[in-house]
């Protein structure tokens, strides 16, 4: 899957991953590699 564009959470950094749960393109700061989800989805899992 191609991952290009801006992070959909901070809208500043380049997206380097996509969330397994919602599909959002996110930067490394807003991605939990262990769970494979973005910061927004991670907050919803708590």
N, CA, C, O and CB atoms as a CASP TS submission, in Angstrom:
PFRMAT TS
TARGET T0000
AUTHOR 0000-0000-0000
METHOD Language model
MODEL 1
PARENT N/A
ATOM      1  N   UNK     1       0.848  -1.185   0.000  1.00  0.00           N
ATOM      2  CA  UNK     1       0.000   0.000   0.000  1.00  0.00           C
ATOM      3  C   UNK     1       0.884   1.235   0.000  1.00  0.00           C
ATOM      4  O   UNK     1       1.862   1.309   0.743  1.00  0.00           O
ATOM      5  CB  UNK     1      -0.960   0.005   1.221  1.00  0.00           C
ATOM      6  N   UNK     2       0.545   2.176  -0.814  1.00  0.00           N
ATOM      7  CA  UNK     2       1.284   3.428  -0.884  1.00  0.00           C
ATOM      8  C   UNK     2       0.877   4.323   0.282  1.00  0.00           C
ATOM      9  O   UNK     2      -0.308   4.501   0.566  1.00  0.00           O
ATOM     10  CB  UNK     2       1.038   4.141  -2.238  1.00  0.00           C
ATOM     11  N   UNK     3       1.879   4.879   0.947  1.00  0.00           N
ATOM     12  CA  UNK     3       1.605   5.775   2.066  1.00  0.00           C
ATOM     13  C   UNK     3       2.256   7.110   1.770  1.00  0.00           C
ATOM     14  O   UNK     3       3.453   7.283   2.001  1.00  0.00           O
ATOM     15  CB  UNK     3       2.122   5.184   3.416  1.00  0.00           C
ATOM     16  N   UNK     4       1.487   8.050   1.264  1.00  0.00           N
ATOM     17  CA  UNK     4       2.034   9.364   0.975  1.00  0.00           C
ATOM     18  C   UNK     4       1.047  10.435   1.400  1.00  0.00           C
ATOM     19  O   UNK     4      -0.160  10.199   1.463  1.00  0.00           O
ATOM     20  CB  UNK     4       2.372   9.501  -0.516  1.00  0.00           C
ATOM     21  N   UNK     5       1.569  11.601   1.687  1.00  0.00           N
ATOM     22  CA  UNK     5       0.735  12.703   2.123  1.00  0.00           C
ATOM     23  C   UNK     5       1.023  13.062   3.551  1.00  0.00           C
ATOM     24  O   UNK     5       1.982  12.574   4.151  1.00  0.00           O
ATOM     25  CB  UNK     5      -0.722  12.368   1.957  1.00  0.00           C
ATOM     26  N   UNK     6       0.188  13.917   4.093  1.00  0.00           N
ATOM     27  CA  UNK     6       0.369  14.378   5.465  1.00  0.00           C
ATOM     28  C   UNK     6      -0.372  13.491   6.457  1.00  0.00           C
ATOM     29  O   UNK     6      -1.376  12.857   6.132  1.00  0.00           O
ATOM     30  CB  UNK     6      -0.103  15.816   5.603  1.00  0.00           C
ATOM     31  N   UNK     7       0.150  13.468   7.657  1.00  0.00           N
ATOM     32  CA  UNK     7      -0.485  12.752   8.760  1.00  0.00           C
ATOM     33  C   UNK     7      -1.894  13.296   8.956  1.00  0.00           C
ATOM     34  O   UNK     7      -2.089  14.511   8.988  1.00  0.00           O
ATOM     35  CB  UNK     7       0.348  12.884  10.071  1.00  0.00           C
ATOM     36  N   UNK     8      -2.862  12.423   9.085  1.00  0.00           N
ATOM     37  CA  UNK     8      -4.244  12.843   9.252  1.00  0.00           C
ATOM     38  C   UNK     8      -4.570  13.219  10.697  1.00  0.00           C
ATOM     39  O   UNK     8      -5.693  13.634  10.986  1.00  0.00           O
ATOM     40  CB  UNK     8      -5.171  11.747   8.789  1.00  0.00           C
ATOM     41  N   UNK     9      -3.612  13.081  11.599  1.00  0.00           N
ATOM     42  CA  UNK     9      -3.814  13.506  12.986  1.00  0.00           C
ATOM     43  C   UNK     9      -3.241  14.908  13.186  1.00  0.00           C
ATOM     44  O   UNK     9      -3.958  15.814  13.613  1.00  0.00           O
ATOM     45  CB  UNK     9      -3.154  12.503  13.972  1.00  0.00           C
ATOM     46  N   UNK    10      -1.950  15.096  12.881  1.00  0.00           N
ATOM     47  CA  UNK    10      -1.314  16.401  13.118  1.00  0.00           C
ATOM     48  C   UNK    10      -1.327  17.307  11.888  1.00  0.00           C
ATOM     49  O   UNK    10      -1.165  18.521  12.013  1.00  0.00           O
ATOM     50  CB  UNK    10       0.114  16.199  13.574  1.00  0.00           C
ATOM     51  N   UNK    11      -1.514  16.739  10.729  1.00  0.00           N
ATOM     52  CA  UNK    11      -1.561  17.479   9.465  1.00  0.00           C
ATOM     53  C   UNK    11      -0.301  18.296   9.199  1.00  0.00           C
ATOM     54  O   UNK    11      -0.363  19.316   8.512  1.00  0.00           O
ATOM     55  CB  UNK    11      -2.756  18.393   9.455  1.00  0.00           C
ATOM     56  N   UNK    12       0.846  17.861   9.735  1.00  0.00           N
ATOM     57  CA  UNK    12       2.114  18.551   9.511  1.00  0.00           C
ATOM     58  C   UNK    12       3.194  17.611   8.998  1.00  0.00           C
ATOM     59  O   UNK    12       3.875  17.922   8.021  1.00  0.00           O
ATOM     60  CB  UNK    12       2.580  19.215  10.790  1.00  0.00           C
ATOM     61  N   UNK    13       3.354  16.486   9.638  1.00  0.00           N
ATOM     62  CA  UNK    13       4.419  15.543   9.285  1.00  0.00           C
ATOM     63  C   UNK    13       3.975  14.616   8.155  1.00  0.00           C
ATOM     64  O   UNK    13       2.783  14.407   7.931  1.00  0.00           O
ATOM     65  CB  UNK    13       4.833  14.715  10.514  1.00  0.00           C
ATOM     66  N   UNK    14       4.952  14.074   7.457  1.00  0.00           N
ATOM     67  CA  UNK    14       4.660  13.139   6.374  1.00  0.00           C
ATOM     68  C   UNK    14       4.138  11.822   6.957  1.00  0.00           C
ATOM     69  O   UNK    14       4.683  11.306   7.932  1.00  0.00           O
ATOM     70  CB  UNK    14       5.923  12.891   5.505  1.00  0.00           C
ATOM     71  N   UNK    15       3.097  11.296   6.360  1.00  0.00           N
ATOM     72  CA  UNK    15       2.531  10.017   6.792  1.00  0.00           C
ATOM     73  C   UNK    15       3.474   8.888   6.403  1.00  0.00           C
ATOM     74  O   UNK    15       3.961   8.829   5.274  1.00  0.00           O
ATOM     75  CB  UNK    15       1.125   9.792   6.172  1.00  0.00           C
ATOM     76  N   UNK    16       3.724   7.992   7.356  1.00  0.00           N
ATOM     77  CA  UNK    16       4.616   6.864   7.111  1.00  0.00           C
ATOM     78  C   UNK    16       3.958   5.527   7.396  1.00  0.00           C
ATOM     79  O   UNK    16       4.564   4.480   7.171  1.00  0.00           O
ATOM     80  CB  UNK    16       5.855   7.000   7.946  1.00  0.00           C
ATOM     81  N   UNK    17       2.725   5.545   7.888  1.00  0.00           N
ATOM     82  CA  UNK    17       2.021   4.312   8.230  1.00  0.00           C
ATOM     83  C   UNK    17       0.522   4.522   8.050  1.00  0.00           C
ATOM     84  O   UNK    17       0.044   5.652   7.945  1.00  0.00           O
ATOM     85  CB  UNK    17       2.345   3.869   9.685  1.00  0.00           C
ATOM     86  N   UNK    18      -0.203   3.417   8.018  1.00  0.00           N
ATOM     87  CA  UNK    18      -1.662   3.518   7.979  1.00  0.00           C
ATOM     88  C   UNK    18      -2.239   2.669   9.106  1.00  0.00           C
ATOM     89  O   UNK    18      -1.758   1.570   9.384  1.00  0.00           O
ATOM     90  CB  UNK    18      -2.226   3.064   6.591  1.00  0.00           C
ATOM     91  N   UNK    19      -3.262   3.188   9.738  1.00  0.00           N
ATOM     92  CA  UNK    19      -3.906   2.533  10.867  1.00  0.00           C
ATOM     93  C   UNK    19      -4.639   1.276  10.397  1.00  0.00           C
ATOM     94  O   UNK    19      -5.389   1.314   9.422  1.00  0.00           O
ATOM     95  CB  UNK    19      -4.881   3.500  11.570  1.00  0.00           C
ATOM     96  N   UNK    20      -4.417   0.176  11.091  1.00  0.00           N
ATOM     97  CA  UNK    20      -5.093  -1.084  10.759  1.00  0.00           C
ATOM     98  C   UNK    20      -6.584  -1.029  11.080  1.00  0.00           C
ATOM     99  O   UNK    20      -7.374  -1.779  10.508  1.00  0.00           O
ATOM    100  CB  UNK    20      -4.445  -2.244  11.513  1.00  0.00           C
ATOM    101  N   UNK    21      -6.959  -0.156  11.977  1.00  0.00           N
ATOM    102  CA  UNK    21      -8.361  -0.090  12.416  1.00  0.00           C
ATOM    103  C   UNK    21      -9.212   0.842  11.549  1.00  0.00           C
ATOM    104  O   UNK    21     -10.294   0.458  11.105  1.00  0.00           O
ATOM    105  CB  UNK    21      -8.425   0.369  13.862  1.00  0.00           C
ATOM    106  N   UNK    22      -8.724   2.075  11.305  1.00  0.00           N
ATOM    107  CA  UNK    22      -9.542   3.047  10.568  1.00  0.00           C
ATOM    108  C   UNK    22      -8.976   3.414   9.199  1.00  0.00           C
ATOM    109  O   UNK    22      -9.662   4.041   8.392  1.00  0.00           O
ATOM    110  CB  UNK    22      -9.694   4.297  11.386  1.00  0.00           C
ATOM    111  N   UNK    23      -7.730   3.028   8.932  1.00  0.00           N
ATOM    112  CA  UNK    23      -7.123   3.307   7.644  1.00  0.00           C
ATOM    113  C   UNK    23      -6.485   4.676   7.508  1.00  0.00           C
ATOM    114  O   UNK    23      -5.992   5.014   6.432  1.00  0.00           O
ATOM    115  CB  UNK    23      -8.129   3.156   6.606  1.00  0.00           C
ATOM    116  N   UNK    24      -6.478   5.472   8.568  1.00  0.00           N
ATOM    117  CA  UNK    24      -5.891   6.809   8.511  1.00  0.00           C
ATOM    118  C   UNK    24      -4.394   6.723   8.227  1.00  0.00           C
ATOM    119  O   UNK    24      -3.700   5.839   8.731  1.00  0.00           O
ATOM    120  CB  UNK    24      -6.143   7.567   9.828  1.00  0.00           C
ATOM    121  N   UNK    25      -3.912   7.661   7.408  1.00  0.00           N
ATOM    122  CA  UNK    25      -2.476   7.780   7.155  1.00  0.00           C
ATOM    123  C   UNK    25      -1.892   8.658   8.249  1.00  0.00           C
ATOM    124  O   UNK    25      -2.368   9.769   8.481  1.00  0.00           O
ATOM    125  CB  UNK    25      -2.182   8.373   5.724  1.00  0.00           C
ATOM    126  N   UNK    26      -0.854   8.157   8.925  1.00  0.00           N
ATOM    127  CA  UNK    26      -0.307   8.862  10.082  1.00  0.00           C
ATOM    128  C   UNK    26       1.218   8.840  10.095  1.00  0.00           C
ATOM    129  O   UNK    26       1.851   7.981   9.481  1.00  0.00           O
ATOM    130  CB  UNK    26      -0.841   8.250  11.367  1.00  0.00           C
ATOM    131  N   UNK    27       1.793   9.815  10.817  1.00  0.00           N
ATOM    132  CA  UNK    27       3.241   9.860  10.997  1.00  0.00           C
ATOM    133  C   UNK    27       3.627   8.930  12.155  1.00  0.00           C
ATOM    134  O   UNK    27       2.768   8.419  12.873  1.00  0.00           O
ATOM    135  CB  UNK    27       3.727  11.326  11.267  1.00  0.00           C
ATOM    136  N   UNK    28       4.919   8.730  12.316  1.00  0.00           N
ATOM    137  CA  UNK    28       5.414   7.852  13.373  1.00  0.00           C
ATOM    138  C   UNK    28       5.038   8.296  14.775  1.00  0.00           C
ATOM    139  O   UNK    28       4.886   7.463  15.668  1.00  0.00           O
ATOM    140  CB  UNK    28       6.890   7.749  13.278  1.00  0.00           C
ATOM    141  N   UNK    29       4.886   9.606  14.982  1.00  0.00           N
ATOM    142  CA  UNK    29       4.517  10.122  16.304  1.00  0.00           C
ATOM    143  C   UNK    29       3.074   9.800  16.674  1.00  0.00           C
ATOM    144  O   UNK    29       2.720   9.802  17.853  1.00  0.00           O
ATOM    145  CB  UNK    29       4.729  11.623  16.353  1.00  0.00           C
ATOM    146  N   UNK    30       2.247   9.526  15.685  1.00  0.00           N
ATOM    147  CA  UNK    30       0.829   9.263  15.931  1.00  0.00           C
ATOM    148  C   UNK    30       0.423   7.843  15.552  1.00  0.00           C
ATOM    149  O   UNK    30      -0.723   7.586  15.182  1.00  0.00           O
ATOM    150  CB  UNK    30      -0.019  10.253  15.165  1.00  0.00           C
ATOM    151  N   UNK    31       1.385   6.925  15.651  1.00  0.00           N
ATOM    152  CA  UNK    31       1.140   5.528  15.290  1.00  0.00           C
ATOM    153  C   UNK    31       1.731   4.622  16.348  1.00  0.00           C
ATOM    154  O   UNK    31       2.902   4.762  16.700  1.00  0.00           O
ATOM    155  CB  UNK    31       1.732   5.198  13.902  1.00  0.00           C
ATOM    156  N   UNK    32       0.946   3.700  16.856  1.00  0.00           N
ATOM    157  CA  UNK    32       1.412   2.712  17.830  1.00  0.00           C
ATOM    158  C   UNK    32       1.753   1.443  17.052  1.00  0.00           C
ATOM    159  O   UNK    32       0.865   0.677  16.677  1.00  0.00           O
ATOM    160  CB  UNK    32       0.325   2.432  18.952  1.00  0.00           C
ATOM    161  N   UNK    33       3.039   1.230  16.815  1.00  0.00           N
ATOM    162  CA  UNK    33       3.474   0.084  15.999  1.00  0.00           C
ATOM    163  C   UNK    33       3.111  -1.250  16.643  1.00  0.00           C
ATOM    164  O   UNK    33       2.799  -2.209  15.936  1.00  0.00           O
ATOM    165  CB  UNK    33       4.980   0.144  15.769  1.00  0.00           C
ATOM    166  N   UNK    34       3.147  -1.324  17.951  1.00  0.00           N
ATOM    167  CA  UNK    34       2.834  -2.571  18.650  1.00  0.00           C
ATOM    168  C   UNK    34       1.394  -3.019  18.378  1.00  0.00           C
ATOM    169  O   UNK    34       1.135  -4.204  18.167  1.00  0.00           O
ATOM    170  CB  UNK    34       3.053  -2.401  20.159  1.00  0.00           C
ATOM    171  N   UNK    35       0.471  -2.068  18.385  1.00  0.00           N
ATOM    172  CA  UNK    35      -0.946  -2.390  18.172  1.00  0.00           C
ATOM    173  C   UNK    35      -1.389  -2.177  16.732  1.00  0.00           C
ATOM    174  O   UNK    35      -2.418  -2.708  16.313  1.00  0.00           O
ATOM    175  CB  UNK    35      -1.807  -1.554  19.088  1.00  0.00           C
ATOM    176  N   UNK    36      -0.615  -1.398  15.967  1.00  0.00           N
ATOM    177  CA  UNK    36      -0.935  -1.148  14.573  1.00  0.00           C
ATOM    178  C   UNK    36      -2.056  -0.151  14.363  1.00  0.00           C
ATOM    179  O   UNK    36      -2.758  -0.195  13.353  1.00  0.00           O
ATOM    180  CB  UNK    36      -1.289  -2.416  13.918  1.00  0.00           C
ATOM    181  N   UNK    37      -2.224   0.759  15.333  1.00  0.00           N
ATOM    182  CA  UNK    37      -3.312   1.731  15.248  1.00  0.00           C
ATOM    183  C   UNK    37      -2.805   3.158  15.432  1.00  0.00           C
ATOM    184  O   UNK    37      -1.734   3.388  15.993  1.00  0.00           O
ATOM    185  CB  UNK    37      -4.378   1.420  16.292  1.00  0.00           C
ATOM    186  N   UNK    38      -3.602   4.111  14.944  1.00  0.00           N
ATOM    187  CA  UNK    38      -3.255   5.521  15.097  1.00  0.00           C
ATOM    188  C   UNK    38      -3.579   5.994  16.514  1.00  0.00           C
ATOM    189  O   UNK    38      -4.224   5.287  17.287  1.00  0.00           O
ATOM    190  CB  UNK    38      -4.004   6.382  14.056  1.00  0.00           C
ATOM    191  N   UNK    39      -3.121   7.196  16.834  1.00  0.00           N
ATOM    192  CA  UNK    39      -3.333   7.763  18.164  1.00  0.00           C
ATOM    193  C   UNK    39      -4.823   7.915  18.479  1.00  0.00           C
ATOM    194  O   UNK    39      -5.234   7.706  19.621  1.00  0.00           O
ATOM    195  CB  UNK    39      -2.634   9.120  18.275  1.00  0.00           C
ATOM    196  N   UNK    40      -5.628   8.272  17.491  1.00  0.00           N
ATOM    197  CA  UNK    40      -7.069   8.435  17.717  1.00  0.00           C
ATOM    198  C   UNK    40      -7.722   7.102  18.074  1.00  0.00           C
ATOM    199  O   UNK    40      -8.528   7.035  19.002  1.00  0.00           O
ATOM    200  CB  UNK    40      -7.744   9.036  16.471  1.00  0.00           C
ATOM    201  N   UNK    41      -7.383   6.054  17.350  1.00  0.00           N
ATOM    202  CA  UNK    41      -7.951   4.731  17.645  1.00  0.00           C
ATOM    203  C   UNK    41      -7.411   4.185  18.963  1.00  0.00           C
ATOM    204  O   UNK    41      -8.136   3.531  19.712  1.00  0.00           O
ATOM    205  CB  UNK    41      -7.643   3.746  16.503  1.00  0.00           C
ATOM    206  N   UNK    42      -6.136   4.456  19.244  1.00  0.00           N
ATOM    207  CA  UNK    42      -5.535   4.013  20.494  1.00  0.00           C
ATOM    208  C   UNK    42      -6.275   4.618  21.679  1.00  0.00           C
ATOM    209  O   UNK    42      -6.516   3.929  22.670  1.00  0.00           O
ATOM    210  CB  UNK    42      -4.048   4.387  20.543  1.00  0.00           C
ATOM    211  N   UNK    43      -6.638   5.888  21.596  1.00  0.00           N
ATOM    212  CA  UNK    43      -7.387   6.551  22.662  1.00  0.00           C
ATOM    213  C   UNK    43      -8.753   5.885  22.849  1.00  0.00           C
ATOM    214  O   UNK    43      -9.250   5.799  23.972  1.00  0.00           O
ATOM    215  CB  UNK    43      -7.559   8.054  22.347  1.00  0.00           C
ATOM    216  N   UNK    44      -9.348   5.426  21.780  1.00  0.00           N
ATOM    217  CA  UNK    44     -10.649   4.766  21.855  1.00  0.00           C
ATOM    218  C   UNK    44     -10.582   3.356  22.411  1.00  0.00           C
ATOM    219  O   UNK    44     -11.599   2.807  22.834  1.00  0.00           O
ATOM    220  CB  UNK    44     -11.273   4.728  20.503  1.00  0.00           C
ATOM    221  N   UNK    45      -9.387   2.760  22.415  1.00  0.00           N
ATOM    222  CA  UNK    45      -9.224   1.396  22.931  1.00  0.00           C
ATOM    223  C   UNK    45      -9.103   1.366  24.442  1.00  0.00           C
ATOM    224  O   UNK    45      -9.317   0.326  25.063  1.00  0.00           O
ATOM    225  CB  UNK    45      -8.005   0.743  22.314  1.00  0.00           C
ATOM    226  N   UNK    46      -8.754   2.518  25.049  1.00  0.00           N
ATOM    227  CA  UNK    46      -8.491   2.611  26.480  1.00  0.00           C
ATOM    228  C   UNK    46      -9.671   2.386  27.300  1.00  0.00           C
ATOM    229  O   UNK    46      -9.589   2.436  28.527  1.00  0.00           O
ATOM    230  CB  UNK    46      -7.935   3.896  26.820  1.00  0.00           C
TER
END
